[in-house]
């Protein structure tokens, strides 16, 4: 990802065809390791392609990927009576458990920030 980000930064900076050296300089400027193999692979994949077309193509591919968090369908219970059936568990209100927070101990080495 950092190699792709460095490549895109070079393109955004006005260099429409960044070299491996350009990408390395960007990565080294922020203290990141520059892996020559990954840089060369990226450059071979994007060689001769317009970056805006690549981004548009990627967006189309991401649109077809499910993003999780799908809705869960819940069926309402069907009662034989006219008013609908209510189970005992649903009718019983939930009991709130009262949990007292334990005060922090005075193990503050004899001083406090607010004394």
C-alpha positions as CSV (number, residue, x, y, z in Angstrom):
1,X,0.0,0.0,0.0
2,X,2.8,2.4,0.8
3,X,4.3,1.9,-2.7
4,X,0.9,2.6,-4.3
5,X,0.5,5.7,-2.1
6,X,4.0,7.0,-3.0
7,X,3.2,6.4,-6.7
8,X,-0.1,8.3,-6.4
9,X,1.6,11.2,-4.5
10,X,4.1,11.5,-7.4
11,X,1.3,11.6,-9.9
12,X,-0.7,14.1,-7.9
13,X,2.5,16.2,-7.6
14,X,2.5,16.5,-11.4
15,X,4.8,13.6,-12.5
16,X,2.5,11.7,-14.9
17,X,5.0,8.8,-15.2
18,X,7.0,8.4,-12.0
19,X,10.1,6.2,-12.1
20,X,11.2,3.7,-9.5
21,X,13.7,6.3,-8.3
22,X,10.9,8.9,-7.8
23,X,8.8,6.4,-5.7
24,X,11.9,5.5,-3.7
25,X,12.6,9.1,-2.9
26,X,9.1,9.7,-1.6
27,X,9.2,6.5,0.5
28,X,12.6,7.4,2.0
29,X,11.5,11.0,2.8
30,X,9.0,9.6,5.3
31,X,11.4,6.9,6.6
32,X,9.6,3.9,5.0
33,X,11.5,1.0,3.5
34,X,11.5,0.9,-0.3
35,X,11.2,-2.7,-1.6
36,X,12.6,-2.6,-5.2
37,X,10.6,-5.7,-6.2
38,X,7.3,-4.2,-5.2
39,X,8.1,-0.9,-6.8
40,X,9.1,-2.6,-10.1
41,X,6.0,-4.8,-10.0
42,X,3.7,-1.8,-9.5
43,X,5.4,0.1,-12.3
44,X,5.1,-2.8,-14.7
45,X,1.3,-3.1,-13.9
46,X,0.6,0.6,-14.5
47,X,2.9,1.1,-17.4
48,X,1.2,2.9,-20.3
49,X,-2.1,3.2,-18.3
50,X,-3.9,6.4,-17.3
51,X,-4.2,6.7,-13.5
52,X,-7.7,8.1,-13.6
53,X,-8.9,5.2,-15.7
54,X,-7.3,2.8,-13.3
55,X,-9.0,4.4,-10.3
56,X,-12.3,4.4,-12.1
57,X,-11.9,0.7,-13.0
58,X,-11.1,0.0,-9.3
59,X,-14.2,1.8,-8.1
60,X,-16.3,-0.3,-10.4
61,X,-14.8,-3.5,-9.0
62,X,-15.3,-2.3,-5.4
63,X,-18.9,-1.5,-6.1
64,X,-19.6,-5.2,-6.7
65,X,-17.9,-6.4,-3.5
66,X,-20.2,-6.9,-0.6
67,X,-19.4,-4.6,2.3
68,X,-20.8,-6.6,5.1
69,X,-23.2,-5.5,7.7
70,X,-26.2,-6.8,5.8
71,X,-29.6,-6.4,7.3
72,X,-31.1,-9.3,9.2
73,X,-34.7,-10.1,8.4
74,X,-36.8,-10.8,11.4
75,X,-40.2,-12.4,11.0
76,X,-43.0,-11.3,13.4
77,X,-44.6,-14.2,15.3
78,X,-47.9,-15.2,13.9
79,X,-50.5,-15.7,16.5
80,X,-53.8,-17.6,16.1
81,X,-55.6,-15.0,18.1
82,X,-56.7,-11.6,16.8
83,X,-54.4,-9.4,18.9
84,X,-51.0,-11.2,18.3
85,X,-49.2,-13.4,20.7
86,X,-46.8,-12.0,23.3
87,X,-44.4,-14.4,24.9
88,X,-43.6,-14.4,28.6
89,X,-40.0,-13.4,27.9
90,X,-41.1,-10.5,25.8
91,X,-43.7,-9.3,28.3
92,X,-41.3,-9.4,31.2
93,X,-39.3,-6.2,31.5
94,X,-35.6,-6.6,31.5
95,X,-34.0,-6.1,34.9
96,X,-31.2,-3.7,35.0
97,X,-28.2,-4.9,36.9
98,X,-27.0,-2.3,39.2
99,X,-23.2,-2.4,39.2
100,X,-21.5,-0.1,41.5
101,X,-18.3,1.3,40.2
102,X,-15.5,0.7,42.6
103,X,-13.7,3.9,43.5
104,X,-10.1,3.9,42.6
105,X,-7.8,3.2,45.5
106,X,-5.6,5.8,47.1
107,X,-2.5,4.0,45.8
108,X,-1.3,7.2,44.2
109,X,2.0,7.3,46.0
110,X,1.0,10.1,48.3
111,X,0.1,12.7,45.8
112,X,-2.7,13.5,43.3
113,X,-3.0,15.7,40.3
114,X,-5.9,17.6,41.8
115,X,-4.6,18.3,45.3
